[in-house]
Amino acid sequence: MATIKDIAGQAGVSTATVSRVLNYDPTLSVSDDTRKRIFEIAQQLNYRTPRERNGSGASPAATGKERYRIGLINWYTDQEELLDPYYLAIRLGVERECFQRQFDLVRVFLHSTEGSINWNGEPLDGIIAIGRFEKDDLDRFPAHLDSIVFVDSSPDDERFDSVVIDLRKSVGLVLEHLTGLGHREIGYIGGHNVVNGKRVRDERELVFGEWLKERGMYDPAFIYTGENLYSEDGYQLMRTALAAERLPSAFFIENDSMAVGALRALHEAKVKVPRDVSIISFNDIAISEFMQPPLTTVKVHMEFMGETAVELLADRLSTRREIAKKVVLPTKLTIRESTAEPMPRDRERTQLRR
C-alpha cells in the first residue's frame, strides 16, 4: 500500500510537503509544477488517506459507490498551460477533487488533424472539458455521451453541464472602477487565440467594446490584440501602444500573465503606474499582489471552478440526471495600487516627455 513517504521519494520533496499538498494547505508555498507532480504520483500509486483506509472516508470500496473513470480534456497544450496559470489552476482543482473522490482520471487529447478526441480507448463514464469550446466543437466529442461538463464555456446549455463566470458583470465592474476614478480614455490589451486552426475572440473584448460604446467612450485606436495570452504578448502589445501617437490613461488587460509583460514594457519606457497609466487585469493569480505595483485585478476562483465541475459530473452520474445545470460562479474586483485617478492631460503630457 502506497504511503506519503513513497510519493515524496518519487516527487523529490519532503513528506511534509506531500501531506500539505494532498490536504490542500492554503498556507503552503509550492510551485504549480511540484503540486501537479505530487497529485499525479499519488494517483499513479493509488494512494489513499488514512481516513479512507480506515473505512470512514470517501473510498468507493468502503461506501459501496462506483469508481468512475473520468476523461479530462484541456483546451491548451501542457506547454501553453504553464505559460498561462489560469487553466493550470482549473485543472489542479479537477485533479484534487477527483483524487478526494477516488475517481480514475485520464488525460484525453484533442486530435487537431482529424478533429476528434483521442485516448487509449477504455470506456469513460464522463468527461470534463476545460477551455473555450463552442457549439461546432461538439462534433469532436462522443455523440452518445451526455455526461460532459464544460469549464469556462457552455456550448450547449440544454444538454451539457457547465461551470462559467459572469464575464459581462466582471468587465462591467472593471470599467465602472476605471470610470469612477475619472478615466475616459481606456485601452484594451488581449489575445485572439488560435486553437485547432480556429481563431477565438474573448468575450471580455466584446463586452469591453459594447460597454464603452454605450457611453460614447470607445476608441478603436486603443485596442491592441495579438495571437496569444502570455507575458511576452502583453509586453509586445504594450510596446506597440507606447509607440502610438496617443496613450490612454488606463488599460484593461485580458489576464494577469499579459499584465506582467505590459508592466515590464511600461517600466522600460519609464512610464509610471499608476501615475501616468492605470492598469487593471483579470484572474488574480498568485503573483498579482507581489508585482510592482501590486496589481488591481478581478479575482476568479479558478481551482473552485475545477472542483465544481467534478461535483456536477458526480451528481449527474450518480442520479442519472437528464436536465443540464449551468453554474455561474462569482468574481470579485480586488483593488490594489496599479489604478488611480488620471493626471490632468496637459500635466501628463509634460511628465511623459521627461
C-alpha positions in Angstrom: 0.0 0.0 0.0 1.4 3.4 -1.0 2.4 5.8 1.6 3.2 9.6 1.8 6.9 8.6 2.0 6.6 6.7 -1.3 5.1 9.7 -3.0 7.7 12.0 -1.5 10.5 9.8 -2.7 9.3 9.8 -6.3 8.4 13.5 -6.3 11.7 14.5 -4.8 10.1 16.5 -1.9 9.6 16.1 1.8 6.8 14.1 3.3 5.5 17.2 5.0 5.2 18.9 1.6 3.3 15.9 0.2 0.9 15.9 3.2 0.2 19.6 2.9 -0.4 19.4 -0.8 -2.7 16.5 -0.6 -4.6 18.2 2.2 -4.7 21.5 0.2 -3.0 23.6 2.8 -3.6 27.2 1.6 -0.5 28.5 3.5 1.9 26.2 1.6 4.2 28.0 -0.9 5.0 25.4 -3.6 5.2 25.7 -7.4 2.3 24.6 -9.6 4.7 22.1 -11.3 5.5 20.4 -7.9 1.9 20.4 -6.9 0.9 18.8 -10.2 3.7 16.1 -9.9 2.6 15.2 -6.4 -1.1 14.7 -7.4 -0.1 12.7 -10.5 2.2 10.4 -8.5 -0.5 9.9 -5.8 -2.9 8.9 -8.5 -0.5 6.5 -10.1 0.3 4.8 -6.8 -3.5 4.7 -5.9 -2.7 6.5 -2.6 -5.5 6.6 0.0 -5.6 8.8 3.0 -5.6 7.3 6.5 -9.3 8.2 6.9 -10.1 6.4 3.7 -8.0 3.3 4.6 -9.9 3.1 7.9 -13.2 2.9 6.0 -14.7 6.2 7.2 -13.9 8.4 4.2 -14.8 8.7 0.6 -13.3 5.4 -0.6 -15.7 3.7 -3.1 -14.8 0.3 -1.6 -15.9 1.4 1.8 -19.1 3.2 0.8 -20.2 0.9 -2.0 -20.1 3.7 -4.5 -19.0 3.1 -8.0 -15.5 4.1 -9.0 -15.9 6.3 -12.1 -13.5 6.8 -14.9 -13.3 10.4 -16.0 -11.7 11.8 -19.1 -10.0 15.2 -18.8 -9.7 17.4 -21.9 -7.7 20.6 -21.8 -8.0 23.3 -24.4 -4.3 24.1 -24.0 -1.2 22.0 -24.5 0.9 21.4 -21.4 3.5 23.9 -22.5 0.8 26.6 -23.2 -0.8 25.8 -19.8 2.4 26.6 -18.0 2.6 30.0 -19.7 -0.9 30.9 -18.6 -1.7 29.7 -15.0 -5.5 30.1 -15.4 -6.2 26.7 -17.0 -3.5 25.1 -14.9 -5.3 26.2 -11.7 -8.6 24.9 -13.0 -7.0 21.5 -13.9 -5.4 21.2 -10.5 -8.9 21.8 -8.9 -10.3 18.9 -11.1 -7.4 16.6 -10.2 -7.6 17.3 -6.5 -11.4 16.7 -6.3 -11.2 13.5 -8.4 -8.4 12.3 -6.1 -10.5 13.0 -3.0 -13.5 11.2 -4.5 -11.3 8.3 -5.7 -12.3 8.8 -9.3 -9.9 7.5 -12.0 -8.8 10.5 -14.1 -7.3 10.0 -17.6 -6.0 12.6 -20.0 -7.9 12.9 -23.2 -6.3 14.8 -26.1 -7.8 16.8 -28.9 -6.7 15.4 -32.3 -6.1 18.6 -34.3 -5.9 16.9 -37.7 -8.8 14.5 -37.5 -11.0 16.9 -35.5 -11.7 14.2 -32.8 -10.7 13.3 -29.3 -8.1 10.7 -28.8 -7.5 8.5 -25.8 -6.5 4.9 -25.0 -9.9 3.5 -25.9 -11.1 2.4 -22.5 -14.7 3.4 -21.8 -15.3 6.7 -20.0 -18.1 7.4 -17.6 -17.8 11.1 -18.2 -15.7 13.9 -19.5 -14.6 17.3 -18.1 -13.6 19.7 -20.9 -11.6 22.8 -19.8 -11.4 25.7 -22.2 -13.4 27.9 -24.7 -15.3 25.3 -26.6 -18.0 26.4 -29.0 -21.0 24.6 -30.5 -19.2 23.4 -33.6 -16.6 21.8 -31.3 -19.2 19.3 -30.0 -18.7 17.1 -33.1 -15.3 16.2 -31.5 -17.0 14.5 -28.5 -18.7 11.1 -28.3 -22.2 11.5 -29.7 -23.7 9.1 -27.2 -22.2 10.7 -24.1 -24.2 13.4 -22.2 -22.1 13.2 -19.0 -19.8 16.0 -20.1 -19.0 19.1 -18.0 -17.6 22.1 -19.8 -15.5 24.5 -17.7 -15.0 28.1 -18.9 -17.5 27.7 -21.7 -21.1 26.5 -22.3 -21.5 25.3 -25.9 -24.9 23.7 -25.3 -26.8 24.8 -22.2 -29.7 22.4 -22.8 -27.6 19.2 -23.0 -24.4 19.6 -21.0 -23.5 20.8 -17.6 -21.1 23.8 -17.4 -19.2 26.0 -15.0 -18.6 29.6 -16.1 -18.0 33.0 -14.7 -20.2 36.1 -15.5 -17.7 37.9 -17.8 -20.3 40.6 -18.6 -20.7 41.5 -15.0 -17.0 41.2 -14.3 -16.0 43.5 -17.1 -18.6 46.0 -16.0 -17.0 46.1 -12.6 -13.6 46.8 -14.2 -14.9 49.7 -16.3 -17.1 51.1 -13.5 -14.0 51.2 -11.3 -11.9 53.0 -14.0 -14.6 55.5 -15.0 -15.3 56.1 -11.3 -11.7 57.2 -10.9 -12.2 59.6 -13.8 -10.7 57.7 -16.7 -12.3 58.4 -20.1 -9.6 57.1 -22.5 -9.4 53.4 -21.7 -7.4 50.9 -23.8 -7.6 47.2 -24.1 -4.8 44.6 -24.4 -5.8 41.0 -25.1 -5.4 38.0 -27.4 -7.2 36.1 -30.1 -6.1 32.5 -29.5 -5.8 30.2 -32.5 -6.8 26.7 -31.2 -7.0 23.7 -33.6 -6.8 26.1 -36.5 -9.7 28.3 -35.3 -9.3 31.9 -34.1 -11.1 32.5 -30.8 -12.1 36.0 -29.7 -12.5 36.6 -26.0 -15.9 37.7 -24.6 -14.1 40.3 -22.4 -13.1 42.2 -25.5 -16.7 42.1 -26.8 -18.2 43.3 -23.6 -15.5 46.0 -23.2 -16.4 47.4 -26.6 -20.2 47.3 -26.0 -19.9 48.9 -22.6 -17.8 51.9 -23.8 -19.8 52.4 -27.0 -23.0 52.7 -25.0 -21.3 55.6 -23.1 -19.6 57.2 -26.0 -16.1 56.4 -24.8 -15.0 53.7 -27.2 -11.9 54.4 -29.3 -10.7 51.6 -31.7 -7.3 53.1 -31.7 -6.8 52.0 -28.1 -7.5 48.3 -28.8 -4.4 46.1 -29.1 -4.8 42.3 -29.6 -2.4 39.6 -30.5 -2.4 35.8 -31.1 -1.9 34.6 -27.5 -2.4 35.5 -23.9 1.2 35.2 -22.5 3.5 37.7 -20.8 5.5 38.2 -24.0 2.3 39.1 -25.9 1.5 41.7 -23.2 5.0 43.1 -23.5 4.9 43.4 -27.2 1.4 44.9 -27.4 2.2 47.5 -24.7 5.3 48.5 -26.7 3.1 49.0 -29.7 0.7 51.1 -27.6 3.6 53.2 -26.4 4.8 53.9 -29.9 1.3 55.3 -30.9 0.5 59.0 -31.1 -1.9 58.8 -28.1 -1.7 56.7 -25.0 -4.9 56.1 -23.0 -4.9 57.0 -19.3 -5.8 53.4 -18.3 -5.6 49.9 -19.8 -7.8 46.8 -19.1 -5.6 43.8 -19.8 -7.2 40.4 -20.5 -5.2 38.4 -17.9 -2.5 38.8 -15.3 0.1 37.0 -17.4 -0.2 39.6 -20.1 -0.2 42.3 -17.4 3.2 41.1 -16.3 4.7 41.8 -19.7 2.8 45.1 -20.1 4.2 46.4 -16.8 7.7 45.5 -17.9 7.3 47.5 -21.1 6.0 50.5 -19.2 8.9 50.2 -16.8 11.4 50.2 -19.6 9.7 53.2 -21.2 9.9 55.0 -17.8 6.1 55.3 -17.7 4.9 55.2 -14.1 2.0 53.1 -13.0 -0.5 54.3 -11.9 0.8 57.9 -12.1 0.9 58.0 -15.9 -1.2 55.0 -16.8 -3.5 52.8 -14.7 -3.5 49.0 -15.2 -6.3 46.6 -14.3 -6.3 42.9 -15.2 -8.1 39.6 -14.7 -7.7 36.3 -12.8 -5.7 37.4 -9.7 -3.0 34.7 -10.0 -0.7 34.2 -7.1 2.0 36.8 -8.2 -0.5 39.6 -8.8 -0.2 41.1 -5.3 3.6 40.9 -5.4 4.0 42.8 -8.7 5.4 46.3 -8.7 3.0 48.0 -8.2 0.6 45.4 -6.8 -2.0 44.7 -9.5 -5.6 45.6 -9.4 -7.4 42.6 -10.9 -10.6 40.6 -11.0 -10.4 37.6 -8.6 -11.5 34.4 -10.4 -11.9 31.2 -8.2 -10.1 29.0 -10.7 -9.4 25.9 -8.6 -13.0 26.0 -7.3 -14.2 26.0 -10.9 -12.5 22.7 -11.4 -13.8 21.3 -8.1 -17.4 22.4 -9.0 -17.1 20.6 -12.4 -16.3 17.3 -10.7 -19.2 17.8 -8.3 -21.6 18.4 -11.2 -20.3 15.3 -13.0 -20.5 13.1 -9.9 -24.1 14.3 -9.3 -25.1 13.6 -12.9 -23.5 10.1 -12.9 -25.0 9.1 -9.5 -28.5 10.4 -10.0 -28.8 9.9 -13.8 -30.0 13.4 -14.0 -31.1 14.4 -17.5 -31.6 18.2 -17.0 -28.4 20.1 -17.6 -27.1 22.6 -15.0 -25.1 25.7 -15.6 -23.2 27.1 -12.6 -22.2 30.7 -12.8 -19.5 31.5 -10.2 -19.0 35.0 -8.8 -15.9 37.1 -9.3 -14.5 39.9 -7.1 -12.7 43.1 -8.1 -9.5 43.2 -6.0 -8.3 46.8 -5.8 -4.6 47.3 -5.3 -2.1 50.0 -6.3 -2.0 49.8 -10.1 -5.1 52.0 -10.5 -5.5 55.7 -9.5 -7.2 58.9 -10.7 -5.8 60.1 -14.0 -3.5 63.1 -14.1 -4.7 66.2 -16.0 -3.8 65.7 -19.6 -1.6 68.7 -20.0 0.4 67.7 -16.9 0.5 64.1 -18.1 2.0 65.1 -21.5 4.7 67.1 -19.8 5.5 64.2 -17.4 5.7 61.6 -20.2 8.1 63.8 -22.3 10.6 63.8 -19.4 
